[in-house]
Amino acid sequence: MITTFIRRALATPLRQILALPLHYRLLSTAPPPSQPHFFKSQTPSEKQFQTWVDHLKPGFTPSDVNNALNSQTDADLAYDIFRWTATQRGYTHDSSTYLTMIQLAVAGRRHRHAEALLEEVLAGACPVTLSLYNSLIRFCCSHRCLFNRVFDVYKKMMKEQTLDCKPNLETYAMLFNALLKKFNRLNVSYVYLNAVRSLTKQMKALGVVPDTYVLNMIIKAYAKCLQVDEAVRVFREMGLYGCEPNAYSYGYLFKGCCEKGRVWQGFGFFKEMREKGLVPSSGAYMVLVCSLALERKFEDAVEVLRDMLGNALKPDLLTYKTLLEEMCRDGQGVDALELLEEFRKTDVSMGEKTYRTLLDTLHFVDR
């Protein structure tokens, strides 16, 4: 009988169902059997994140967060932990946790994370230390698009009230290096030379003692802009800071002299450095050889070229060609040919193609 009522209830409209007795309605509207609930499984990263979150007990400190961050091999996971801890009540990141997270982001090539952290620090997210400032400058220097931010960080350093956060020698070394990367064209170099001058004055005003590396970059900046007198002045001041000129100091100097047209002065610096046993770079050698050849100082040019070969450095085709062509124009074609044969025996890297090219040039000039 109950079955008959159920069949009638399923076949009748809702109004008729409601009109049935209560115990019949309960039978006709029984809920469907419950479906099993499946829990979503966690990924390994989520499990690892949850594990570290569980390790950080309530009342954790920046030191605890630092330990958690340094224990991560995945920069993304470390960033998630860094962000989660910042949302917890009663906790605030300090300079050490920001420094650790920036270093992890840079090492893991998570540059967007590092840029976000940079903006937060500049906005005053935490008290900043010298090591954190230098870390931000180092990150900005490694990306061309962040060149302007380098000096935003530097300006913020200069505004610090405590001397512990003022720029140090490492800071200025990175700044000068970033500026010199812009010295690719002469007209552009003059623009950035003013920044080099300004940084040099500020460095001295803060009492930061430069080393040979920093002074060499200043010399290079002046030499590239053909400000030879300024470059020589900085070169002469190296002894005042207890610095000894090295091969780069002399190389930048006599290259600048040659490009300025003061070849004889540049040759003098070359002889001075050779007396000290210092060997210039291949580029510096070749600039000096070409400059002496164009000034008709052939004996000196040949002497420098032989010295270059004696130090196992290889001249390029342009250097050989400039010297030999200028000798031919001066009526010394026979001597040029003898030199070519000498260099062919001395320079084992001179191929047959280079030799033929130089030989054809000599014949062409002698006619």
C-alpha positions in Angstrom: 0.0 0.0 0.0 2.9 2.4 0.8 4.3 1.6 -2.6 1.1 2.6 -4.3 1.1 6.0 -2.5 4.7 6.7 -3.5 3.9 6.0 -7.1 0.9 8.3 -7.0 3.0 11.0 -5.3 5.7 10.9 -8.0 3.0 11.2 -10.7 1.1 14.1 -9.1 1.8 17.8 -9.1 3.5 19.5 -6.1 0.1 20.9 -4.8 -1.3 17.4 -4.6 1.8 16.2 -2.9 1.5 18.9 -0.2 -2.1 17.8 0.3 -1.0 14.3 1.3 -0.5 13.3 5.0 2.8 14.1 6.6 4.2 10.6 6.8 3.4 10.1 3.1 5.1 13.4 2.2 8.3 12.4 4.0 8.4 9.2 2.1 7.9 10.9 -1.2 10.5 13.7 -0.7 13.3 11.7 0.9 16.7 13.2 0.2 19.0 11.5 -2.3 21.8 9.4 -0.8 24.8 11.6 0.1 27.7 11.7 -2.3 31.3 11.0 -1.1 33.4 14.2 -0.6 36.9 14.1 -2.2 39.5 16.4 -0.7 41.9 18.2 -3.1 45.5 16.9 -2.7 48.3 19.3 -2.0 51.2 19.8 -4.4 54.8 19.3 -3.0 55.3 23.0 -2.9 52.1 23.6 -0.9 53.1 20.8 1.5 56.5 22.3 1.9 55.0 25.8 2.5 52.6 24.4 5.1 55.4 22.6 6.8 57.4 25.8 7.2 54.3 27.7 8.3 53.8 25.1 11.0 57.4 25.5 12.1 57.0 29.2 12.7 55.4 29.2 16.0 53.3 32.2 17.2 55.5 35.1 18.2 58.2 34.3 15.7 60.9 36.9 15.2 62.8 38.2 12.1 65.6 35.8 13.0 63.2 32.9 12.8 62.0 34.1 9.4 65.6 34.5 8.2 66.3 30.9 9.1 63.2 29.8 7.2 64.1 31.8 4.1 67.7 30.7 4.1 66.6 27.0 4.3 64.7 27.3 1.0 66.1 26.3 -2.4 63.1 27.6 -4.3 63.0 31.4 -4.5 59.2 31.4 -5.1 58.6 29.4 -2.0 60.8 31.7 0.0 58.9 34.7 -1.4 55.6 33.1 -0.4 56.9 32.6 3.2 58.1 36.2 3.2 54.7 37.5 2.2 52.8 35.3 4.5 54.8 36.2 7.6 54.3 39.9 6.8 50.5 39.5 7.2 50.7 38.0 10.7 49.7 40.1 13.6 52.5 41.6 15.7 55.2 40.9 13.2 57.1 43.3 10.9 60.0 42.6 8.5 63.3 44.3 9.3 66.3 45.1 7.1 67.8 41.6 7.6 64.8 39.8 6.2 64.5 42.2 3.3 68.2 41.7 2.6 67.9 37.9 2.7 64.9 37.9 0.4 66.4 40.2 -2.1 69.5 38.1 -2.3 67.4 34.9 -2.8 65.3 36.6 -5.5 68.4 37.8 -7.4 70.1 34.4 -7.1 66.9 32.7 -8.3 66.5 35.2 -11.2 63.2 36.4 -9.8 63.8 39.9 -10.9 60.2 41.0 -10.5 60.2 40.0 -6.9 63.4 41.9 -6.4 62.0 45.0 -8.0 58.9 44.9 -5.8 61.1 44.6 -2.7 63.3 47.5 -4.0 60.3 49.7 -4.3 59.1 48.7 -0.8 62.4 49.6 0.8 62.6 52.9 -0.9 59.1 53.6 0.3 60.2 53.1 3.9 59.0 49.6 4.6 61.8 49.0 7.1 64.9 50.7 8.6 67.7 50.4 6.0 71.3 49.4 6.7 74.4 49.9 4.6 74.5 46.3 3.5 70.9 46.5 2.3 71.5 49.7 0.4 74.6 48.2 -1.3 72.6 45.1 -2.2 69.9 47.3 -3.8 72.5 49.3 -5.8 74.2 46.0 -6.9 70.9 44.7 -8.2 70.1 47.9 -10.0 73.5 48.1 -11.6 73.0 44.6 -13.1 69.9 45.8 -15.1 70.1 48.6 -17.6 66.4 49.4 -17.2 67.1 50.2 -13.5 70.0 52.6 -14.1 68.1 55.6 -12.8 67.0 53.8 -9.7 70.7 53.3 -8.8 70.9 57.0 -8.1 67.5 57.1 -6.3 69.0 54.6 -3.8 72.2 56.7 -3.6 70.2 59.9 -2.9 68.3 58.2 -0.1 71.7 57.0 1.4 73.0 60.6 1.3 69.9 61.8 3.2 70.5 59.3 6.1 71.3 60.9 9.4 73.5 58.2 10.7 77.0 57.7 9.3 76.6 53.9 9.4 74.3 54.2 6.4 76.3 56.6 4.3 77.9 55.4 1.1 81.2 53.6 1.5 84.0 52.6 -1.0 82.0 49.6 -2.3 79.1 52.0 -3.0 81.2 54.4 -5.1 82.9 51.5 -6.9 79.5 50.3 -8.1 78.4 53.8 -9.1 81.5 54.6 -11.1 81.3 51.3 -12.8 77.6 51.9 -13.7 78.5 55.3 -15.2 81.4 54.0 -17.2 79.2 51.5 -19.0 77.5 54.6 -20.5 80.8 55.9 -22.0 80.2 54.3 -25.4 80.1 57.5 -27.5 82.1 60.7 -27.0 79.1 63.1 -27.0 77.2 60.9 -24.5 80.4 60.5 -22.4 80.6 64.2 -21.7 77.1 64.1 -20.2 78.0 61.4 -17.7 81.4 62.9 -17.0 79.7 65.6 -14.9 78.2 62.8 -12.8 81.7 61.3 -12.3 83.0 64.7 -11.2 80.1 65.2 -8.7 80.5 61.7 -7.3 84.3 62.2 -6.8 83.6 65.4 -4.8 81.0 63.8 -2.7 83.3 60.8 -2.0 86.0 63.1 -0.8 83.6 65.2 1.3 82.4 62.0 3.1 86.0 61.1 3.8 85.9 57.9 1.8 89.5 57.0 0.8 89.5 55.6 -2.8 91.6 52.6 -3.9 93.4 51.9 -7.1 90.3 50.3 -8.7 88.1 53.4 -8.1 90.9 55.9 -9.1 91.5 53.9 -12.3 87.8 54.3 -13.2 88.0 58.0 -12.7 91.2 58.2 -14.9 89.4 56.2 -17.5 86.4 58.5 -17.5 88.6 61.6 -18.0 90.7 59.9 -20.7 87.7 58.7 -22.7 86.4 62.3 -22.8 89.9 63.5 -23.8 90.3 65.4 -20.6 93.9 64.4 -20.4 95.1 67.0 -17.9 92.4 65.9 -15.4 93.3 62.3 -16.0 97.0 63.1 -15.3 96.0 65.0 -12.2 94.2 62.0 -10.7 97.1 59.8 -11.7 99.5 62.0 -9.8 97.2 62.0 -6.7 97.3 58.2 -6.4 100.3 58.3 -4.1 98.4 60.6 -1.7 95.9 57.9 -1.1 98.5 55.2 -0.7 97.7 53.7 -4.1 100.2 52.4 -6.6 99.4 52.8 -10.3 99.0 49.5 -12.2 98.9 48.5 -15.9 95.4 49.8 -16.2 96.3 53.2 -14.8 99.1 53.7 -17.4 97.1 52.1 -20.2 94.1 54.4 -19.8 96.4 57.4 -19.5 98.6 56.9 -22.6 95.6 55.8 -24.7 93.9 59.1 -23.8 97.1 61.1 -24.6 97.3 59.4 -28.0 93.7 60.1 -28.8 94.1 63.7 -27.8 97.1 64.0 -30.1 99.7 64.2 -27.4 101.4 61.1 -28.6 104.9 61.9 -27.3 103.5 62.4 -23.8 101.7 59.1 -24.1 104.8 57.3 -25.2 106.6 58.7 -22.1 104.0 57.1 -19.9 104.4 53.8 -21.8 108.2 53.8 -21.2 107.6 54.6 -17.5 105.3 51.7 -17.1 107.6 49.3 -18.9 110.5 50.4 -16.6 108.3 49.2 -13.7 107.7 45.9 -15.4 104.0 46.5 -16.2 102.5 45.2 -19.4 99.6 47.1 -21.1 96.7 45.4 -22.8 96.6 44.6 -26.5 94.3 47.5 -27.2 96.6 50.0 -25.5 99.6 48.6 -27.4 97.8 48.9 -30.7 96.6 52.5 -30.1 100.2 53.5 -29.3 101.7 51.8 -32.4 99.2 53.4 -34.7 99.6 56.8 -33.1 103.4 56.7 -33.4 103.2 55.5 -37.0 100.8 58.4 -38.0 103.3 60.8 -36.3 106.1 59.3 -38.5 107.8 57.9 -35.3 108.6 54.7 -37.1 111.5 53.5 -34.9 109.5 54.0 -31.8 106.4 52.3 -33.3 108.5 49.3 -34.4 110.0 49.1 -30.9 106.6 49.1 -29.3 105.3 46.5 -31.7 108.3 44.2 -31.1 107.7 44.6 -27.3 104.1 43.7 -27.8 105.0 40.5 -29.7 107.6 39.7 -27.1 104.9 39.7 -24.4 102.9 37.1 -26.5 100.2 39.7 -27.5 98.9 39.7 -31.1 98.4 42.8 -33.1 95.5 43.0 -35.5 95.5 43.6 -39.2 94.8 47.3 -38.8 97.9 47.9 -36.6 100.2 46.1 -39.1 98.6 47.9 -42.0 98.8 51.4 -40.5 102.5 51.0 -39.7 103.5 49.5 -43.0 101.4 51.8 -45.1 102.8 54.9 -43.4 106.3 53.7 -43.9 105.6 53.2 -47.6 104.2 56.7 -47.9 107.3 58.0 -46.3 109.4 56.3 -49.0 110.5 53.4 -46.8 108.8 50.6 -48.7 111.9 48.3 -48.7 112.2 48.6 -44.9 108.4 47.9 -44.6 108.8 44.8 -46.6 111.7 43.6 -44.4 109.6 44.3 -41.3 106.7 42.3 -42.8 109.0 39.3 -43.3 110.3 39.7 -39.7 106.8 39.9 -38.3 105.7 36.9 -40.3 108.4 34.8 -38.5 107.8 36.4 -35.1 104.0 36.3 -35.1 102.9 32.7 -35.3 99.3 33.8 -35.5 99.7 35.7 -38.7 98.0 33.6 -41.3 98.6 33.4 -45.0 95.6 35.6 -45.8 96.8 38.4 -43.5 100.3 38.2 -45.0 99.0 38.3 -48.5 96.8 41.3 -47.7 99.7 43.2 -46.2 102.0 42.3 -49.1 99.5 43.5 -51.7 99.1 46.7 -49.7 102.9 47.3 -49.8 103.1 46.7 -53.5 100.2 49.0 -54.1 101.8 51.8 -52.2 105.2 51.4 -53.8 104.0 51.9 -57.3 
